């Protein structure tokens, strides 16, 4: 919160992060939730701005990106201020800044994780486990509200603690369950201490009470210590019934309810009621920040950087009125504020005219604080949706950005129920993490070297999700990464480290990375490698100058698309464009070769001659023939709505078509050869096979009877075999079978044989694997899976006979599956829909980061 100063304090940041926001707007949240934490010091202390709202994935990637975040500098809380005007901020220092760059590149502090000890159990505990606050009396109000309203609650598949007792010479066990929590609103489970607490008494009851004899004694279990004996909870001597009758418990519940009422309704606070002027000042302080907050949110939604060349000093000069400088650019933020004033925002104009230069709340520190609040609120909203989903999956990737920081992009995939569309898949970016700042101390070598090993990256992800209060142990079912060794290694990979804390999680390899790496294998064929190199030379030449680019645009109708190895769709588009526009490219090069500029014309002439080579043309068309099949698959796999079964089916379809091309290679290549013949006729090139020597060791020397047969053997078949073999090796049946969850989809069932039993030996084997893998997720009731499956198949056989629609995807099947009739299948279908198929969301966040944080916006000597 912004209290006394324009820079949020650490406790205020934590408060804003923990607060659950509504789906209305950042501004509405601010007006309802901001509180005055320094009421004892001044009647006009200033309020916090908390923000909520639903922004797009690119927007909150921008809000949390290093471009717009800036560095939030702390300001001493001991500065005095005039109680009659808004309190001063650190903005006064801005006018003394020697230089200012466009924007800062420091990451928000929300991505700087506190290092957790290795293998520490507490690092996996919820922040709001009531056991962490036993015996503490210095808890802030925001944390108290969170502990009373929404403390940590065990998930459905949670294994509750149990106690051991001896009865009639036999050992018996007693346990608790969710029914006890629903019966007693004051009861809370502590995963840390493995027992029960009264959340009201932990926070408000005295540590000692006076008994009937006048002696003072500790209050005991449920308050100072956890209740771990569950043999007798109800009745005359029942622990829960007796506790509920204690006077200190009744007083604590009353105190807790009074606290919540006062917390949620500041006007009912006795201090505010006695001092109406203070309440008015609070509302006025909030209104002062509304224009600033709206402007920042607008810039974030439009991916607009806030800073200019100089964004310090007074916004409104007496001489210039509301006009900005015509010679200096002081940034989009300040320009938009002037535009608001010109459009008639009298509140903003009055605030800037009457406030001192130290309390305008428009400086870089205030901007950083508000941006940080926006990013934290967006993260909290996404995490809150993920907590409401029964399962979630992690998607992460890391790269080096333009300012030479090693950033990890972290996203989360989960299911969300909607009123209109039913169950939908959500795959949303969470935040960037500076890996070298978030690395655990235990992962740093004795010499002080910070190495981003798989173990270190895994620890960063674990710490981050514990910070976001997302349950890895019981609800994380998948981890999506690329297939590099540091991620995928079964011994020391990042995924293997995460799986130690998330036993239900399976590694979900990125199918887009696999496809892209397999297509690179076509470069192992010399003819294909040479063709790709020549295409890159022509594309680079076309972009060499504005004059050259204009010539190519005039002939082709558009600029030439590059052949980027990491952008999955760009390589497809560039190669296919080259095939389609080869005659036009040759015309452009022929025109340039006639220029008087010798260097440019000679380069164009040499490129033209290399493009008119028969082997080059056939290689380009052979590669384009394969990429024309894989391009739709690459785009399909990038969609966040795709489930693993649909992705697996699409990959198998492409493999089947490629295998058919290989089987019928003569007819397939003949069609391709006819297309090549039509193209070469336009550029006056004759297709001739190269000379064949008796002994040849440097190029293809296949026997042939015609040029078509030679190029089929020397070019088309090797390119097709290299791609097909690598795809089959990377996309094995084990990878594509979606961990045996495919068997649950109606499209995969035998719905024809009405009388036959669906439980074939193969089906039983798959169901047994599912039961072993997800026994904990099925609440140890996996033995019911076979009977549920039998009824499940019978349902769809009946629907098919009646002419009903059969769902085609996991999401559609979930909506058609009754959770009471088929609880195990319903759970497994949700797990299937949650598993990611690619890391496209993380890759897109890097693209967004590059747009708003280029090398020109790298930090300067002043750290801005």
C-alpha positions, 0 to 999 in steps of 0.5 A: 500500500502507498502509505505516507509516501508514493512508494508501496511498502513491503507489507503493503505489497504483500497485502495487495498480492494476497487480496482476491480481486473481483472481475470488475476493474483495477479501479473498482478494487482500489476504491473498495480495498485500500486501507489506511495503515498509519492512522495513528500518525496523521489524519490524512495518511494516504491510501493504497491502490490495489488493482484488479481486472482481467487483462489479456495474456500479452497485457499482463506479460507487458505489465510484469515485463522488465520494460515497464516495471522499473525499480521500486525504490524504498522511501524512509517511513520517518519523513515528516509531512504536512498533514494538510496536504498529501504526503510527500513522496520520493518524486522530489528526487526526480527533478534532480535526475541528471539523465533519464532513459526510456524505461527501466529494465529491472524485474518486479520484486514479485519475481525475486523469490526468497530462496528456500532450503533444499528439501525443506518441507516448509517450502511446500506449505501454504502461506496460510496454514494456521499452524504457522501463526500459533503463538504469534500476536504481531500478525497484520490485518490483511493476514488475519482476514485471509486466515479467517476467511480462506485459510488453507483447506485440504484438497479432496484427495488429501490424506488427513492425519490419524491417531492410533489407539488401543481398544479391547486389546486391538489397535484402531485408528481414528481420523478426521475428514471434510465433514468435521470442517463443514460442521465447525466453521471455526475448525482448521487443519494444519498440514505443518503440525498434522492436527486441528486448530481453532482459527479464532482462538489462535488469533484472538484467544489469550495464551493463558486463562484463569480457571475456577480455582483462580489458578492461571493455566495454558489454554492447551490444544486447539489454541497453543498446540494442535489436536492430534488425538481423534478418539473422542471428538464429540459427547460429554468429554469430546474435545470439539464440543468442550472447546466450543463451550469455553468462554475464551472460545466464545469471546475469540469468535466474537472478536474475530467477527467484529474484526472482519466487520470493521476490516470490510467496512472502514466507515464502521471503524470507531476511529473513522466514525469519530473523525469524519474528516479523516474518512473524507481525506482517505477517499480524497487520497484514493481519488487522486490516484485514479487517473494515474492508475487508469493511464497505466492500465491503458498503456499496459493493455496497448503494450505501450511503454510509459517512459520518455527521454525525460519524465521528471519535473512539474507536469503543468507549467504556469506558462505552458498551462497544460501543454507539454514541451515541444522539444523534449519527449517526456513519455507516453504516461505524462502525455496521456495525463495532459490529454486527460486534462485537455479532455476535461478531467478537472479532478486531475487538473485540480490535484496537479495544480494544488499539490506540491511537487513532492506529492503529485504521484506521477513520478517513476517511483509511483509508476513502478509501484502501481505497475507492480500492484497491477502485475501482482493482482493479475497473478493473484487472479490467475492463481485463484482460478487455478486453485479453484480448478481440481488440477493444473499443469506447469509450463516453463521455458528460459531464455536470455533477453536483450539486457542479458538477463536469464529469464524464465517464463512461467505459465499455468494450464488449468480448467475453468467452468463457465456459464455459457461455454461449460468447461474451458481450458485456460493456459495463461502466462504468470510471470518472468523470473530472473533465474540468477536472482531466484536461485537457491543459496544451496544451488550455488557452488562453494566458489560462488558460481551460479550454475543454472543446472536442471536441479537449480531450475527445478528449485526455482519453479518449486519456490515460485509455485509455493509462493503462489500458494499452488499445491504441487503435491496433490494437484499438479499433474503435468510439467511442459518443457522443451526437450533439452537435456537440462529440462528432460534428463531423468536423473538431473533434469528440472522436470525430475526435480519438480516431480519429487515434490509433485508425484502426480506430475508427468513430463509433457514434451513439447510436440512443436519442438519435436516437430521443428527439430525433426524438420531440421534433420532434412538438412542432413541431406546435402542438397537440402542444406545447400538449398536452405543456405541459398534461400537465406542468402536471397532473403538477406540480400532482399532486406539489405537496403530499402531500394532492394526491398522495394524491388522485391516487394514490387515483384512479389507483392510483399516482403520476403519471409525469413527462415527462422529456425526457432519461429515454428511457422516462419520456416514453413511460410518462408519456404512455401513462399519461395516455391510459389514465387520463384519466377518472380524472385528471379525476375527481381534478381534479373532487374537488379543485376542490370544496375550500374552498381557493380557490387550489388548487380554482381551479387544479384547475378550470382544469386540468380545463377544459383537459383536456376540450378535444377538440383536447387529447384527440386530440393526447394520443392521437395522440402516445400512438399513436406512443409506443406503437410507439417505447417497446419500441424505446427499451427494446431499444436500451438493452440492452448485449447488442444488436448494431448489426444487430439494432438497425438491424433494429428501427429499420427495423421501427418505421419501416415500421409508421409509414410504413404508418400514414401510407399508410393514415392514414384507417383508422389514425386511425379506430381511434384516433378510436373510442378517443377517442370511448369515453374522452370519453363517460366524461367527458361531453365532445363532440368538436367541430371549431373554427370555420373562418374564411375567412382564418386565420393562427394555427391550422389551417383545413382543410376538413372534412366531419366532426370526425374528418376535421378532427382527422385533417388538423389533428393526427394527420397533422402529428404523424405526418409530423414524427416520421417525417420526422425519424427518416428524416433522422437514421437514414439507410441509411448509419447503419443499415447497420452499416458493411456488416457485415450482409452476413456474417450468415446471416439477410441471405444468399440461402440459397434459390438453392443453385446461384447464386453468392453474389457478386453485384455488390452483395455484391462492392461491400460486401465491397470496402468491408469489405476497405478499412476493416478491412485492418489488422484482417484482417492484410493478408489481405483478398484472401481475404475473397471466397473465405471468403464463398463458402464461408460462404454455402455452409455455411449453404445446406447447413444450411438444406437439412438443416433446421438452425437459422440464428443470429439475432444476431452473437453466435450467429453467432460461436459457429458460425463456425470461426476456422480455416476462416473467419478473416477472417469470424470477425474481422469478426463480432467487430468487429460484435458489439463496436460499441455502439448507444447510450450507455445504460451511461454514462447509467445511471452518471450516474443511479447518481451522482445517487442517491449524490451529491445536492446535500445531499452537496456539499462544505462549507467544510472540503472534505469 
